[in-house]
Amino acid sequence: MEIFNWMPLIVVVLALLFYMFRILREYERGVIFMLGRFYKVKGPGLIIVIPFLQQMVKVDLRTRVLDVPTQDVISRDNVSVKVSAVIYFRVVDAQKAIINVEDFFEATSQLSQTTLRAILGQHELDEMLAERKRLNDGIQTILDEQSAAWGIKVTNVEIKHVDLDESMIRAIAKQAEAERTRRAKVIHATGELEASEKLLTAAQTLTQQSESMQLRYLQTLTEIASDRSNTIVFPLPMDVLKKLQS
């Protein structure tokens, strides 16, 4: 009967011991408060929390993935697009993450949304589509600087989708087609210019040397003679006849 009388006390002692000894994993830290005031950060491994005097808040230090909801963004050239992104971050200072902000995950999420709209709104649509790497780095730098006070380290930012409406897609397709047509015309004009320059050089060479002109006439006669289906009258320059008579 005496054992049963001691049972409540034994249960209380065991509960206190269970509450006192905590085991934190390698990626966990415990922020300890002593009578409401910050005491220290403990972990990983076995730690002791004094009942009634100390309280512990557990913090996970692993990298977290934050899916930023689709945001309506107006680019610098007044194009309305819908942009979604993903943010990778982790807690590097457990004390700041618990004391300086109420909910660091929600705070990081809201900061990511506002920063995404602000940064992309400073760039044109072509930059959003063609220079994502530079935009990702710029957003990451700003997020990392502003979240440092919360003990947060933003490790990576990736813009996932830049969605356009149908009218804008058609406009971009027309612009791309016009650009291809322009390049084709430029290439054709460049070829014509180079060919004319070559022909001019050849003409100047032939006029400077009469023997070259005579050889060109003879070559032309040879090419025409190969076609026996027609009778061709070809003028023969007098200087050629003089050369033959001499």
C-alpha positions in Angstrom: 0.0 0.0 0.0 2.9 2.3 0.7 4.1 1.9 -2.9 0.7 3.0 -4.2 0.9 6.1 -2.0 4.2 7.0 -3.6 3.0 6.4 -7.2 1.8 10.0 -7.9 5.2 11.4 -6.8 7.0 8.8 -8.9 4.9 9.8 -11.9 5.6 13.4 -11.4 9.4 12.8 -11.0 9.5 10.7 -14.2 7.5 13.4 -16.1 10.0 16.0 -14.9 12.9 13.9 -16.0 11.3 13.3 -19.3 10.8 17.0 -19.8 14.3 17.9 -18.5 16.3 15.8 -20.9 15.8 16.5 -24.6 17.6 15.1 -27.6 18.0 17.3 -30.6 19.0 16.0 -34.0 22.0 17.2 -36.0 19.9 19.7 -38.0 18.0 21.0 -34.9 18.8 23.7 -32.4 17.0 24.6 -29.2 16.5 28.3 -28.3 16.4 28.4 -24.4 14.5 31.1 -22.5 15.1 31.5 -18.7 12.1 33.0 -17.0 11.1 34.6 -20.3 14.5 36.0 -21.2 16.8 34.6 -23.8 19.4 32.3 -22.2 21.3 30.5 -25.0 21.1 28.2 -28.0 21.7 24.5 -27.4 22.1 21.4 -29.5 22.5 19.1 -31.2 22.6 16.1 -28.9 21.4 15.6 -25.3 20.5 18.9 -23.6 18.9 19.7 -20.2 16.0 22.0 -19.8 15.2 23.0 -16.2 11.4 22.6 -15.6 9.4 25.7 -14.8 12.4 27.9 -15.2 13.4 27.3 -18.8 11.4 26.9 -22.0 12.8 25.6 -25.3 11.8 26.5 -28.8 13.0 24.1 -31.5 14.4 25.4 -34.8 15.1 23.4 -37.9 18.2 24.4 -39.8 17.6 22.4 -43.0 17.0 24.2 -46.3 13.4 24.9 -46.9 11.6 25.3 -50.2 9.2 28.2 -50.5 6.8 28.2 -53.5 6.0 31.8 -54.3 2.4 32.1 -55.5 1.8 33.5 -59.0 2.2 37.3 -59.0 0.7 39.9 -61.4 3.6 42.0 -62.6 3.6 45.0 -65.0 6.9 45.2 -66.8 8.8 48.5 -67.5 7.4 48.4 -71.1 3.8 48.1 -69.7 3.2 44.4 -70.4 1.1 42.5 -67.8 2.5 39.1 -67.0 2.0 36.4 -64.4 5.2 35.2 -62.7 5.8 32.4 -60.3 9.0 31.5 -58.5 10.6 29.2 -55.9 12.8 30.3 -53.1 15.4 28.1 -51.2 16.4 29.4 -47.8 17.6 28.1 -44.4 18.0 29.4 -40.8 21.6 30.2 -40.0 20.9 32.0 -36.7 18.3 30.3 -34.5 18.2 33.2 -32.0 17.3 35.8 -34.5 14.8 33.5 -36.3 12.8 33.2 -33.0 13.3 36.6 -31.3 13.4 39.1 -34.2 10.3 37.8 -36.1 7.1 36.1 -35.1 7.0 33.6 -38.0 10.1 33.6 -40.1 8.6 31.4 -42.8 5.6 33.6 -43.4 7.8 36.7 -43.2 10.1 35.3 -45.9 7.1 34.3 -48.0 5.6 37.8 -48.0 9.0 39.4 -48.5 9.6 37.2 -51.5 6.3 38.2 -53.1 6.8 41.9 -52.8 10.5 41.7 -53.9 9.6 39.6 -56.9 7.0 42.2 -58.1 9.3 45.2 -57.4 12.4 43.8 -59.2 10.6 42.4 -62.2 8.6 45.6 -62.6 11.9 47.4 -63.3 12.7 45.3 -66.3 11.2 44.9 -69.8 9.5 41.7 -71.0 12.4 40.7 -73.2 14.7 40.7 -70.2 12.3 38.5 -68.2 12.3 36.0 -70.9 16.0 36.0 -71.9 17.9 37.0 -68.8 16.4 34.9 -66.0 19.8 34.0 -64.5 20.6 37.7 -63.9 17.2 38.4 -62.5 17.4 35.4 -60.2 20.7 36.5 -58.9 19.4 40.1 -58.3 16.3 38.9 -56.4 18.4 36.5 -54.3 20.8 39.3 -53.3 18.0 41.6 -52.2 16.1 38.8 -50.3 19.3 37.7 -48.6 20.2 41.2 -47.4 16.7 42.0 -46.1 16.2 38.6 -44.3 19.6 38.6 -42.7 18.1 40.4 -39.6 15.8 37.3 -39.1 18.8 34.9 -39.2 17.7 33.7 -42.7 20.1 32.8 -45.6 18.5 32.8 -49.0 20.6 30.3 -51.1 18.8 30.3 -54.4 15.9 31.9 -56.4 14.4 30.4 -59.5 11.8 32.0 -61.7 9.6 29.1 -62.8 7.0 30.6 -65.2 6.4 33.9 -67.0 2.9 33.5 -68.5 1.5 35.9 -71.1 -2.0 36.3 -72.5 -2.9 35.1 -76.0 -2.8 38.6 -77.6 0.7 39.2 -76.3 1.9 35.8 -77.5 0.6 36.6 -81.0 2.3 40.0 -80.9 5.6 38.4 -79.9 5.2 35.9 -82.7 4.7 38.7 -85.3 7.6 40.6 -83.9 9.8 37.5 -84.2 8.7 36.9 -87.8 9.4 40.5 -88.7 12.9 40.2 -87.1 13.6 37.1 -89.2 12.4 38.9 -92.4 14.6 41.9 -91.5 17.7 39.7 -91.0 17.0 37.8 -94.3 16.9 41.1 -96.2 20.0 42.4 -94.5 21.9 39.2 -95.4 20.6 39.4 -99.0 21.6 43.1 -99.3 25.1 42.3 -97.9 25.6 39.6 -100.4 24.6 41.9 -103.3 27.0 44.5 -102.0 29.9 42.1 -101.8 29.1 40.7 -105.3 29.0 44.2 -106.8 32.3 45.0 -105.2 33.9 41.9 -106.6 32.4 42.6 -110.1 33.7 46.2 -109.9 37.2 45.0 -109.0 37.1 42.5 -111.9 36.0 45.1 -114.4 38.7 47.5 -113.3 41.3 44.7 -113.8 40.0 43.9 -117.3 40.0 47.5 -118.5 43.5 48.0 -117.3 44.9 45.0 -119.2 43.8 44.6 -122.8 45.1 41.0 -122.9 42.8 40.1 -120.1 39.9 41.5 -122.0 40.8 39.6 -125.1 41.0 36.3 -123.1 37.6 37.1 -121.6 36.1 37.5 -125.1 37.7 34.2 -126.2 36.4 32.4 -123.1 32.9 33.7 -123.8 33.1 32.5 -127.4 34.1 29.1 -126.2 31.1 28.9 -123.8 28.7 30.0 -126.5 30.1 27.6 -129.1 29.2 24.6 -126.9 25.5 25.4 -127.5 24.8 24.2 -131.1 21.0 24.8 -131.1 21.1 28.5 -132.0 23.0 30.8 -134.3 24.6 33.5 -132.3 26.2 36.7 -133.7 28.9 37.9 -131.4 30.7 41.2 -132.0 34.4 41.0 -132.3 36.4 44.0 -131.1 38.7 45.7 -133.6 41.6 45.5 -131.2 41.3 41.7 -131.2 41.4 41.7 -135.1 44.4 43.9 -135.1 46.2 41.5 -132.7 45.3 38.5 -135.0 46.4 40.3 -138.2 49.7 41.2 -136.7 
